[in-house]
Amino acid sequence: MNEQPNEELQSEDEQFDPQETVSFEGETAANDEAFAEAGEETRDEEMTRLRGEVEEASKRVLQAQAEAENFRKRLRRDTEAQLKFAGMPLVTDILQVRDNLLRAIDAATTAGDGESAAGLVEGVSMVRKQLDDVLAKHAIKEIPAEGELFDPNFHEAISQMPHPEIASGMVAHVATPGFQMHDRVVRPAQVVVSTGDGSA
């Protein structure tokens, strides 16, 4: 009776096959290797995706920087233009004063040869000179007109007249001087345009 358990143990030992263990371990190693290769492929794909996202983000950053720089430049130009021409309404009012001074000079000149008339002409002329200096200081200058070729960008034709000595299309007379501030016309010169000698 004591020999029966040993026989059962021996029977179980005989059922154990070492080759099957080696085969199982080989399958496990193969599975681990395949899993590792699959993991490497996944990491490569992830790295590729991340690189693409980084490149796309870099492009968006560069585009945003370019747009911001363009906005700053545009804002700076607009601000400079506003500052440059901020005095336009004031200039228009000053020019009206200048017109009145010129009319006063003309009136005093035709009033007579008395001392009062001469004094008035001298005084008003000094004011006119001072005003012209102020305008020039602020980059305001008179638009050349008389004897010039009519240019609708700078001149406003109020009438036409024949003139024996002035060619057709030339400014024969300036009714009201025009002025420009920097390169912008404040008001065009009101002029009379010659139609030529009229003999044709």
Order of alpha helices (4+ residues) and beta strands (2+ residues): alpha-alpha-alpha-alpha-beta-beta-beta-beta-beta-beta
